Amino acid sequence: MTENTQQQNPAPTTELPTQYAPAQVEGELYERWVERGYFTADAGSDKDPYTIVIPPPNVTGALHLGHAFQVTLMDALTRRKRMQGFETLWLPGMDHAGIATQNKVEQQLAEEGKSRHDLGREAFTERVWQWKDEYGGRILGQLKRLGAGLDWSRERFTMDEGLSKAVQTIFKNLYDDELIYRAERIINWCPRCLTAISDIEVEYQEDAGELVSIKYGEGEDTLVVATTRAETMLGDTAVAVHPDDERYAHLIGKLIKLPLTDRSIPVVADTHVDPEFGTGAVKVTPAHDPNDFAIGQRHNLPSMTVMDEHGIITVHGPFLGLDRFEARSTIVGALREQGRIVAEKRPYVHSVGHCSRCKTTVEPRLSMQWWVKVGPLAQAAGDAVRDGRVKIHPEDMSKRYFDWVDNMHDWCISRQLWWGHRIPIWYGPEGEVVCVGPDDEVPTGEGWHQDPDVLDTWFSSGLWPFSTLGWPEKTPDLDKFYATDVLVTGHDIIFFWVARMMMFGLYAMDGEAPFNTVALTGLVRDEFGKKMSKSNPNAVDPLDWMDAYGSDAVRFTLAKGANPGADVPIGEDWVQASRNFANKIWNATRFALMNGATVEGELPPVEQLSAVDRWILSRLNKTVAEVDAYYDDYQFAKLSESLYHFAWDEVFDWYVELSKTTFFEGGEQAKVSGRVLGEVLDVMLRVLHPIVPFVTDTLWTTLTGGESLVIADWPKDSGFRDEAAEREIELVQQVVTEVRRFRSDQGLQPGQKVPAELTLTGTALAPHEAAIRQLLRLQPAGEGFHATASLPVAGATVALDLSGTIDVEAERKRLAKDLGAAEKEKQQATAKLGNEAFLAKAPDNVVDKIRTRLAKAEADIDRITTQLASLPQA
């Protein structure tokens, strides 16, 4: 009694194997899906579109649990929408990953005893393309292994011809609108990669450094500054103090001697200085610190670069040619000899930026670079969320988004690499600067040359939602599938990628945002909540788990932990449990097929259905409605839990078990229940499919004879409810649960049969006596029956004869021992809670713990006393 509109074919006679073997199913089944074009979107379709573009993994990358997590969620969304009748496009692709890819090829060359400079730019770039063709993109094959239903006919790469044209077009447009400019600013510089790097490519870690306090000036005109980077003092052009700091008022505007040099530098007053921090005086090195650069701009200070791109000191004198770290210790030694070190703190732990690619300490460096003026773009990106055009989910993460876009600094987009999109700027012999669009002619003639830098990788990936659909051309794909419906991505890149896509999408697409919803996820962590890292033993290769337990098990585990915006702990035990769930679905469906489950014909009318049948159909419709609501709210953990408990608890553990008697007896009622079970399995497999696609498709095609669940209809809640049947079966569950607990307490084995007398007359339980006896292994009360225990439950009475089924004396001794322990626990807890001195001194949480112990002890005493009383008398 759910709305299923797909034409169902009679179930085939093929029997299921006795065990589910994922390795024998998944690869072949996925290839079949792709070959039949299930994932290929049609831009000419009249169906409503549903679009997701995959966050492009690096071409150098391999599948890790973070990828598997987000891909599972995106796949679930698109599979459901496809089943709901949408024209679904999930577009795949890769990012060229400028620094990471260049480093890979440079490492290869180093093994050959060469550098990129030995090859030259053109030959090196060709070598990178060769590497990409041979080694890059293995992650795409791994995504197929996971079951990702991507439209492989539309696979894109951030440096393919179409996307390169998009990059050149938007650069030209931004340049012409004066939103791209060239200027000398402080940037993050990697002395190993020899390029500027973005904020996201800087990893901060606590390093043990040395904080030294240095006396500047002579005589009365002295002050003390503290620094961890003594080597940069060679480039100091001022000392700054707060204008209201009376200690230094007499020095403001004066020149003081800069130690180790022949220069004098001014003392300037600037409100940026915190007079309460340290000595209240700070050295100002505009070319090597972003805050100092800003002070320098305000006070028209010169900027002196004192080290080259390799981090080597370039100032003439005794320190010329020293590495920055060697220079640091050498300079401190020289200052110490002059008596200018007034304090030292070793070690001094502070946060230091490192290149995420090579782990080299990043150097703030004044450099001429290309920048995006983000002010108006960021304003538009913030407004799109504020006015509701774009929803951020969960909503409380909107604040983080606004904190970023409302305070965004201009973006450095140039990189000193050879692999990437070359900046389309040409310089002429007379100082000309020409920005070349994709349809413009390149300036030629003597003295003309192109800017050597390439664009930040995030520049091209910021265009991803529309460049992949054919922009700047007005393509059918762009018309049909833009804007995309949802972006599923980690909250850790909301600043660096989400904001850039918002800025570029709104700019290029006439104010239409690139997606309607941003669904933010957390990060995958180990089962103890620790971050997974290659340098730690807790890193997991998801392919290993897929080999061991199947892709469905990995997917279900990840979805089950996916609470919006929250980190996801995952351990191998949980994947094993999900494998067990897949096996349970397999075995239960196999049992159902062997016992008459079918999808043939209409469901019988309500009056022919038993209470058990009506109960499961009512619960089925409620589950479909619940799952739909959770999907629409991106509550993957809750929908997975709902599906798990419905399938395992209600269908397999209760409905199948309650129906076994009916199936064994045969007849018309068995046919009715067989049709109901077929309906339940049909719908259950459909709603499970987006999360666990392989096992469900295999089972559903066997059950129904349908072509594939990938293109089957998503079930709809028909509105059928039967609260009376649900209450009736709840009573049955109460009886079975209570008697099972009693049996366990008495030490009976699950399969051990016990004579019992059931008093059910006049209750709703009467029609279920056979099923209750079957579930509880209760034999009829025959001649000589003697009730040794009587359990009143749910308005009925279950009397049991335990004579001869247990060792009464041994059980009495065991229970007596447990009773003694519980009484001792009660006595100790009561004594503590009656001690006023203890209560006056003990923390509240300790007192609460004692009260909890007392309550448990009292409950144990009541339970054990009842069990002793129920034992047969000698």
N, C-alpha and C positions, 0 to 999 in steps of 0.2 A: 504494500500500500504506500509505495513511494512513486513519484512521477518519473518513470523511465521511458523515454520516447524512442530509444534505439530499437530497431527491428532485431529481435533475438532469433538466432538459429537454433535448431535442436542440438543438444549437447552431443559431441562425437563420442564414439565408443572407446576412444583411446584412454587407457588407464594411466594414472600417474605413477611414476616410480615410487618405490617405498620410501626413499629419502630425497630431500632436496639438495642438489649439488650445484651451488652458484656458479662454479667455474665452468660447468658444462652447459650453462644456460646463458649467462650474461653477454659474453662477447658475440655469439651468434645472433642473439635476440636484438642487440643494439644495431648490428649491421643490417638486420632486416628492417628495423624502423627507418634507418637512414635511406636504404635502397628504395623503400616504398614512398619516400618523400613526405613522411608524416610531419617533419619539422620544417619543411620549406614553406615560407609564407608567400601569399599571392597578393601583390599590390593592387591587382584589378578586382579583388573580391569585394562583394557588397556587404560582407560581414563587418561588424564593428572591430576596429583594430585594438590589439593589446601588445605593447612593445616594451621590451627590456633590452638594453645593450649591456653586455658583460663588462665589468671593469677589466680593462685589457691587462692580462698578466704580462710580465716582462718576457721578452723573447728568450732570455737566458734562464728563465725560471723552471722549477719543477713543482709538481703539485705538493702543497703542504696542507695541514689541517685547516688553516685559515681559508685557503682557496676552496677546499672541499665543503667547508661550512657554508660559505656564501653561495656557492654554486648549487648546493642542495636546496637552499631556500628559493633561489631564482627558478630553478627547475620545477620545484613544487608549484610556484605561482603560475608559471607558463603552462604546465601540464593541466592544471585545473581550468585555466581560462580557455585553453584549446578545447577541453571537454565541454565547456559551457557554450561553445559555439562562436568564440571570437576568432578573428584572423590574427593568429599569434606569431609575432616575430621576436625571437630571442637571438640577438646578433652576436657572433663571436669575433674575436680578433686578438691581436697582440700589440704590445708597445715596444718600440725599438730600444728603449732603455739605454740612453746615450752612454753614460759613464760605465754602467755595468757591462755592456756589450763591448765597448772599446777596451776595457780592462781585460776581458776574456781573450781577445785577439792579441793584445799586447803581451799577455802571459805566454801565448803560443809562440809569438815571435822571440820572446826572451829565451825560450827553450832552444830556439834555433840560433841564438847568439845575435839577434837583430833587434832593432827598435823600429817604431813606425817612421822615424825620420830617415832610416836607411831606405825605406820603400818610397817615401814621398806620399803626399796627401791622396792623390788619385789612386795609386796602387794599393795604398792602405785601405781606402774605402772599398775597393773591389774585394780585398781580402776579407773585410768584415761581411760583405754580402755573401761571399762563399761560405763563411762560417755560419751565417744565419741559415742558408739553404741546407747545410749539412747537419748542423747541431741544434739550431734554434727551433723553438716551437714544440719541443717534446711534450710540454704541458698540455697542448691541445689533444694529443692522443690520450693523455691521462684523464682529461675531462670526459672523453668518450667512455673510458673505463668506468667512470663514476656514474655514467648514464645521462649525462647532460644533453637535453634535447635541443641542441643549437642548430640554427639554420646554416649549415656548412657551405651552402652555395653563396652566402654573403660574407664569408670570412674576410676581414680587413686587417691591414697592418699600417701602423702610423706613418710609415715611409713609403707606402705604395703610391702609385701615380696620382690617384684621385685625392688621397688625403694630403699629399704634398701640395697639390694645387689649392686645397682648402687652406692650408697653412700660409701659403704665399699670399692668398687673397685676403685673409683677415689681417695679416701683418700690414699689407698695403693700405687696407681700409683704416686700420687704427692709426697708422703713420699719417695718412692724409688728414685724419680727424685730430691730429696732434695729441693722440693718446699713447703714442710710442715716441720715446726720445732717447738721446744718448747723453750720458753725464758721468762725471767722476764721483763715485760714492764708495762707502765702505761696504764690502761684501764678504761672505764666507769663502775663504780660499783654501783649497787642498794642495799643499806643496808636493804631494805624491802624484795626484791625478792632474795637477797643473791646470786647474780650472776653478771658476766660481761654482759654488754648489748652493742649492736652495736650502731653506730652513729645514725642510723635511728630510734632507740628506745629511743633516747634522744630528749626531747622537750624543747626548750629554751623559757623562758619567763622573762619579766622584774620584778625583785624582789627588794623590798626596803631593803637594807642592811645597813652596817655601815662601812665607810672607816676611819681607824685609822692610824695615822702616829706614828711610834715607834722609839725611840732612841736606837740604838745598840751601844755597846762598852762603854768605860770609858775615861774621860779626853779628850785629843786631838784626841785620836783614837776613835771617834764616827762618826756615820752617821745615817741618818734617812731613814727608809723604810715605805712604805704605803701598807696596806693590808685590804681586807675585810674578811680574814680567819685567824684571830689571833690564832685560835687553832692549826693550822699547824706549827706555829713557833717552837713548841716543837720538830719538826723533821727537822728544818733548819740545813744544813751542810755547808753553805757558804752564803756570801753576794756578789752579782755580780755588777760590774760597767763597763762602756764602757772603753776600753783601752786608748782612746784619751781624756777622761774626766779629765782635769787638776785638778778639785776639789778634786779628790780622788787618784791622782797618788801616793801620799805619803803612801796610805794605802794598795795598791795592794801588795799581798803577806804576809801581816801581819795577825795575829790572833786577833780577837776582842771578847769580852765577849758577849755571847748569854743570854739575860735577862731571868730570872726565872729558869735558869738551872745552872749547875756547869761546863758547857762546853764552850770552846772557838772555834770559827769557822773562816776560812780564808776569806779574801777578794780576789775575783778572777776577772780577766779582761775578758770580753766576749762581742763580737760584737753584740750579740742578744739584749743587753740592749740598750734602747733608752734614750740617755742622756737628751733629751728634755722633756721626760714624767716624771711627778712628781719630785722627788728629784734626779732622775738619778741613784738611787741605788735600787736593788730589792733583797728580801730574796729568797734563793734557798732551796726548799724542794723537793728533787728528788723523794721521794716516794709518793708524793701527788699532783704532777702537771706535765703535759706532757712536757711543755717547760723547767721546772726546771730539769726534768729527762734528757733531752738532754744536758743541761749545765753540769749536774753531770757527764754524760758520757764523755764529752770533757775534763773535769778537774779531772777525777778519784775521784769524791767525793763519800763518803759513802751514802747509802740510808737508812733512818730510818723510818720505818712504826710506826706511833704513835697512830693508832686506829685500832680496829678489824673490822671484816666484818659487824658488826652491827652499826658501827660508834661510838664506845665507846673508850675513851682514854685508852691506855695501858701503857703509860709511868709512871713509879713509881714516886710518889710525890703527892702534894696536889690535882692534877687534875685526878688522877687515878680513873677510873670507871665512869667518867662523860660522858654524851651524848655529841656529838660534838658541838651542838648548846648551850648547857648549859656551856660547857667548854669555848666556845668563849666569852661569857659575863663574866665568872669568871676570865678568863685570862686577859681581858681588865681591869677589876676592879683591879686586882693585879698589872698590869703595871701602872695604874693610881696612886695607892698608892705609888709606887716607883718613881713617877714623870717622867716616861718614855713615857707617851702619850703627844706628842707635838702638835697634832691637831686631831680633830674629825669632821666627816661630817655625820650627821644623818638627815633624811634618805639618803642613797646613792643608787640610782636606777641603777642596772646593770643586765646584762643577765646571768641567772643561768639555768643550765641544770636540767631537771626533767625526771624521768622514765615515759615513755609514758603509761605504764600499771598501775602503782599505784600512780604516781604523786610525789613520794618521791624524794627529792633533790639528784642528782647523786653525788657520791664521786669519784674523780680521785684517783686511788689506784694502787700501784705497786703490780703486781701479776704475778705468774708463769702461763702462758697460752700457748695454741697452736696457731700457726700463719701460714698463707699462705704467701709465698714470692711472691708478686704480680708483681714484675718488668717485667719478660719476658711475663707473662700472659697478663698484661695490655698493653704492647707494641703490642702484637698480636691483642688485642681488638681494639686498636687505628688504626692499619694498615688496618684492615678489612673495616673500614669506609673510611679511606683516599684513598684506592685503588678502592673504588666503589663496593666491594662485598656486602656491606650492606649500604642501603640508610636510612638516618634519615630524617623523614618528620614531620614538616617543616624543611627545610634545615638549617635555621638559628639557630636551636637548636643544631646543630652539635658542635658549640663552647662550649656549656655547657658540652657536652659529652667529648670533648677533654680536657677541663679544669680538668675534674675529672680523666680520665684514664691516662693522662700524668703526674699527680701529686699524684697518689694514694699511700697511705702508706700501709705497710703490714697489713693484715687483721686478727684480732683476731677471731678465729673460735670456741673457747671452751666456754662452758656455765656451770655454777655450778648448774645444774638442774638434775632432775631425769627423766623427760619426754623428749624424743628426741632420736636421734641416738647416741648411746654410742660410744665414741671415741675408735677405734679398736687398742688400744695400750696396751700391757701387760708388766708389770714390774716383773723382777725376783729377787730372794733373794740376788744375787751377783751384783745387779745394772744393770742387763740386760734390754734392751728395745726392744720389738719385735712388729712390725706392722703386724696385722693379716688380710689377705685378705679373701674374702668369701669362697675360696676353700682351705684355709690353716687350719691346725690343731691348736687349741688353746693350748698354753703351760699349762701344768698341773704340779702338784707337790707342795710341801710345799713352801710357800713364794711367789708364783706367784699370781698376782692380776691385774685386769683390771683398767685402768684409770677411775676415777669416773665421769668425766665430759661428757657432751653431746655436740653435734655440734650445732653451730648457725643455726637457722631455714633457714637463707638465703643460707647456704651451700647446703642443699638438694633442695631448690627451684631453685638454680642456675643451677641444672641439668635438670630441668623440660622439656625443649624442646626435649630432647633425652631419658631421663630415662623413660618417660611415653610411649615411643614407643618401649621399650624392651631392650635398652642398659643396660648392656654390651653384651647381646646376639645379634647376627646378625639376627634379626627377619624380617619377611616380612613387618611389619608396619614400621620399621626403614628404610628399603630399599626403601619403596614406599613414605613415608610421611616426611622424613627428607631431606633437611632442611625445616622448616616451612616457609610459605610465608610472613606472617606479624605478628608482635607483636603490639597489640593495648594496650597502657598503659599510665598512667599519667606521665607528665613530672617531677612530684615530686619524682619519684623513679628511674629516669634514672641512678643515681649514684649507688643505692644500689642493684637493681635487674637486670636492663638491662646490666650493666657492668659485673656483676658476671656471667650471662648467656653467655655473649660473651666470657669471659675468659675460662669458663669450656667447652663450646661447641667447640671452636676452638682447645682446648687442647685434648679433648676426641675423637673428630670426624675428626682427621687428617687434621686440618686446614679448615674444612668446617663450616662456621658460622651457628648459630642456626636459623637464620631467614634472609630473603632477605631485608625486610623493617621494620623499627621501626617507627610506626605511633603514634606520641605523642599527647596526648590530654591535655586539661586543667582540672581544678577542677570545680565541680559543686558548684555554689554559689546561694544565694537567689536573689530575683528579684532586690535588691538594690546593688548587688555586694559583699555582706558580706559573709564571710566564714560560712558555716553551721556547727553547733556544738551541741552536745547533751546538753551542759550546757547553750545554748542559746535558746530562744523561737522560733528561725527560723528553727530549725531542722525539717525535713519532713520525714515521713515514706512513701516511694513510694507505699507500699501496700495499704495505705489509699487512695491514689489517684487512684490506679488501681481499688479499690472497687467502688469509686465514679464515675470514668469516663472511665474505661476500660484500658487495657494494651496498646492498640494501641495509645490511646491519650497520655499516658506517653512517649511511645517510640518516637512518632512523635515530641513531644515537645523537647525531649533531642536531637534528630538528627538535628532538626531545629536550635539548638544553637551551633552545633559542628563545629566551625571553628578551623582548625588545630592549636594545641598548645595553644589555647586561653581558658580562663576560661568561664564557661557556666552559665549565670544567668538563674534562672527558678522560676516562680511564679505560683500559682494555677490558676490565670486568664488565663495564657497561656495554661495550661492543659485543661481548659474548652474550649478554642478556638479550640484546637486540637480535643476534643470530638465533637465539632460542625462540624469540617471538616469530621470526620468519619460519622457523621449523614448525612452530605450533600452528601457524596459518596453513602451512602445507599439509600437515598431518590431519588437521580437522577437516579441511576441504576434501582430502582423500577419503576420510571416513564418511563424509556426507555423500560423496559420489557413490560410494559402495552401498549406501543405505537409502538410495532413492531420491536424493536431492536433485531438483530439476528446475529449469526456468521455462519449461514448455507450458503454454496455455496461460490463461488469466489466473490471478489469485482467486481462490475460493471466496464466496461471499462470507461476510463476518459471522453469520449465524452458524456456519460450518466450522469455524475456527475454535480451537480449545482456548482456555484462558492463557495457557503458555504461549500459544501462537499469537494471540492478541497482545500479550505483554511484550514479546520480542519485536513485533512490528511497531508498537508504540515507542519502544525504546530506540528502534532503528530510526524512526523519523525525528525523534528528539536529537539523536546524535548527528544526523545530517544537518539539522538546523544549527546545532551548536558549532559544528565544524565550519559551516559557512560563515558564521559570525566571527569566529576566531581568525579565519583566513582574511576577512575584510579588515581586521584590526592587526594583522601581522603578528598574531599570537601563536607562533609555531609550536612552542613548548606545550601550551594548553591544548591545542588541537591534536597534537601527537599523543598526549596523555589521554584525552577523550577517546581517540581511536583505539589506543592500546587497551584501555579498560573495557570498552565496549566489546572488542573482538575477543580478548582473552577471558575476561570475567563473565560477561553476560552471554555472549554467543557460545563460546567453547565450554566454559566451566558450568554454565547453568542451562542454557537452552538445549544444547546438544545432550547434556546429561539427563535433563528432565524429559527429553523426547525419546531416549533410548528404549524405554519400555514400549512406547507407541510403535517405534520402528520394528522392534523384535516381534511384537504381536501381529503386525501386518494389518491388512484390511484397508477400508476407505480412509480411516483417520490417519493411517500411516502415509497414504498418498497426499492427504491434505497437508500434513506436517512436512512431507518431502518437498512440496511446492513452496511452502513458507520458508523452509531452510534454504532452498535454492534462491528465493528472492533476497533473503537476508545476506547470503554469501555474495550474490551478484552486486548488491548495493555496497556492502562492506568492502569488497575488493575495489570497487570504483573509487570510494572516498579514500582508501589507503594508497591508491596507485601513485598520486603525485609524490609521496614521500618514499615509498618502496616499490619502484616501478617494475623491477624484474620478476620477482616472485608473484606479484599480483597479476601481471599480464599473462604469465604462464598458466596460472590457475584459472583465470577468468576465461581464457580462450578454450580451455579444456571443459570448464563448466557450461559455457554458453554456446560454444561453437562460433562466437563472434570473431571478427578479423583481428582486432587489437584494442586493448584498453586505451591506447594513446589517442585513438580517434572515437572512442565510445562517448556516450552522453554522460554528463555529470548528473547524478541523481538530484531530484528536488524533493523537498519536504512536502508531502501531500496534505499535511495537516491532520492525518489520522492520529488520534490519541485515545487511549483506553486506560483512564486512571484507575478504574475498578480492577482491571486485570493486573495493573502494576502493583496495587495494594495487596491483591491476592497472592501474587508470586513473592512479594516481599515477606509475607507470612511464612510461605514455604521455605524461603531462604533463612528466616530466623530459626525455624525448627531444625533444619539441617545443620546450620552453623552451631547452634547451642549443643545439640547432641554430639556433633563431631568433637567439640571442645571437651565435653564430658568424657567421651571415649578416650581421647588423648590423655586427659588427666588420670584416667584409670589405667593407663598403660596398655590399652588395646591396640593391636596392629590395625592399620587402615583397612586391610582386606578381611579381618577377622569377623565372622558372622556371629550375631548375638540374637537370641530369642527376645521378642519384644511385643508388647501389646499397645496399640495406638488407639487412643480415644479421640476420634475426630468428628464423630457424629454431630451434626448441627453447626459445624464450622465450615469456613471456606476451604479448609484443608482436605475435606473428605474426598474430593475427586482426585487428589494427588497422592493417595496412600501408596499406590504401587511405586510411584516415582520416588517418594520419600524412603520407602524400604530399600529400593534399589541403591539410592545414593548413600544410605547409612549402613548398608549390609545388615539389615534387620530381618530375621526370620519370623514367620508366624509363631504366635504363642501356642504351642502344642500341649499335649498331655504332660503333666508334671511341671508345668510352668510355675515358677515362683518369683514374683517381682522383688528384686533386691534393691532396686532404685527406681524412683518415680520422679520424672522431670516435667513440671508444668511450664509450658512455653507457648506463646502466641494463642492462648485460649484453648489449647489442646493439652493432652497428657501423654507422655511417652514413658511406659513402664518397661524396665529392662531386667532380664534375669542374667546376672553375671556369674551364677554358680558354675564353677568348673572352667570359667574362661580366664581367670587370673589367679595368681598365687596370693590369696587374701592376706595371709599372715605377713608375707614379705611386703605387700603393698601397705599394710597397716603400719609396719615398722618404718617404711620410707616416709609415709605421711606424718607419722608421729615425730620423726626427726625434723622434717620440714616445719611442723607446727612449733616445736621447741625453738627452732632458730627464729621463727617469726615472732614468737612471744618474747624472746630475749631482745630482739630488735625494738619491739614496742616498749619494753621496759626501759631500755637505754634512752630512746628518744623522749619518752614521757619524763624521765628524770631530768634530762637537759632542759626541756621546755618548762619544767617546774622550778628550775633554779633561777631565781631573780637576778643573782649576780651575773650568771652567764648571759641572760637576756639583755642586761644593761650594757655589756661590753661587746657582745658578738655583733658583727655586721648584719644588716637585714638579709642579705643573700644567704648567709650561713644559717640564720634562723629559719628562713623559708625552706632551705634544703632539709633541715631537721623535721619540719612539719610535713614535708613531702614523704620523708622516710616513715614517719609515724602513720600517715594515711595508707601507704602501701602495706605496712606491716599489718594494720587492722584489716585491710582487704584480704591479705593472704590468710590471716587467721580465720576469717569467715569462710573463705573458699575451702581451705583444708578441712575445717570442722565439718562442712557439708559433705565433702568427699568421704571423710571417715564414717559419718553417719550413714552414708549410702552403701558402704561395704556390707556384703553378706555376713550375718552373724555365724559364729562357729557352732 
